[in-house]
Amino acid sequence: MKTSTITTPIYYVNDVPHIGHAYTTVAADVWARWKRLRGERAFFLTGTDEHGDKIAQAAAARGETPQAFADRIVEGFRGLWKKLNISHDDFIRTTESRHERVVQGIFEKMKAKGDIVKGVYEDWYCVPDETFFSTSQLKEGKCPDCGRAVEKLREESYFFRLESYKDRLLAHYRENPEFLQPPHRAAEIVNFVKELKDLSVSRTKVKWGIPVPSDPAHTVYVWFDALINYVSAIGYDPSKDWESQSGDFKEKWSGAVHLVGKEIFRFHTVIWPAMLMSMGLPLPRKVFAHGWWTVEGEKMSKSRGNVVDPAREADEFGVDALRYFLLREVPFGSDGDFSRKGLLGRYNSELANALGNLLNRTLNLLEKNHGGQIPDLAPSEELMGAQALNSWTRAVDEAYDRLAFHEALQKVMDLVDAANRHVNAKEPWKLVKTDPAAAARCLYEVARLLKLAAVALAPVMPTIAVEMWKQLGEAGPIPDAAKLIFDHGDLRFAPGQKIAKGSPLFPRKESNPAKPDL
Ligand code: MSP
């Protein structure tokens, strides 16, 4: 069976995790969970980027060694992923020896090959962004990305001969239209590559990092170091060529998908592919850049004091509702705004009123009028016929696969809305008095759609989906049902299936006066 590998960027440990980190990680988690639910094998990698001046300075400011500081901050990431129900298969830290060894091996391999050469570097450096800029790139003398002051650096440096990969990179983009995603971001990369320059990949001034083995006065540039995590974590051996790598590595690396924020798309679509070409490794199948969140309409920043703590939101709204909001609010790939009004609005209207209420009223009526069990009926065309079911499941499957999470969730909400309209139109609580068979039919069809919704929502809301499942009286595991539903359109219930009504999934939330709605 083919393994589908998905990665998040490895996060800097200079500060605690925020909603932006949670976003990429939840998205990768949903994709991995979807693959697993569909019976495929997924490998989901995340981790932390722990070297470089930015971390060293943050540690120094707190009077800690960089390693002790990283060890402490990394726990915040691990703890948050646990809380958010993230199902990663591995967590790589760039300070681990399994990573450092590989970085050193790759550096020396490229040096021996003539792809890394010594020279002199002079340019503007932004410490917080760990990025060099030419004078023309600066904005009013400041960092064009973050607007902070930059410093002039002149030092002996090793260079990766990035420019020599220009034509091969352009050819790769042309021949693999799926590589740069979403497609509207491709032009910027192509233009950037046309002007490509060699890349400085070592620093003598930076001490906190991986030393170049053959020239230890040099520290490997933090981005060169960080990008390698994607292969060091899964067992790449730099002393061997691609054919001689382990079967496990080849399996995991072939066709990998990288999720990244839009600001680091370039690193993953230009520098990283060129490094892989130099290493003689295949390129990832796709690199997907998602957008950025503003907070209540403003850029999120420490200085503005508006950094959103995902743990706090999860405590208030529930982990699953937060995961839902992040993927539902904006198309993956576009920018979005994280606002209390938006979160509360979606929570109440879509989760509490539409989904939660549909389950609740259906189970109430089944309990009251139909002996607390799903009527023993065969599927009909009344609410969703076989053909409609088939095209719906295909659309959801395909949307998840394309990372179009908002589309998959929209499909689920369309289903929920259709079911609610059906109940409103049929009024099974009245119908039961005049035509009990028709009332049973109505509730049976709605229960079918709720079962379908639970499976389709499972990657986004894993805990809620299981709760819905239990309340519908389903005994078997969701993945088994997913296979039957998505491969065979089989939405049957067990004969005489007893429901198990529980507490409401999404208690309505009032707007909190302590946190005004805007
Ligand atoms: N360490 C590098 C990545 C190296 S990958 C080989 C790095 N780390 S980071 O901690 O700064 O953050 C990485 C991720 O967080 C990016 O995907 C970025 O887009 C995401 N976000 C940070 N702030 C964000 C928002 N305000 N909104 C959405 N995502 C944002 O870069």
Residues whose N, C-alpha, C, O or C-beta is under 5 A from the ligand:
A	BS01	MSP	P9 I10 Y11 Y12 G20 H21 Y23 T24 D49 A226 L227 V260 G261 K262 I264 G291 W292 W293 M300
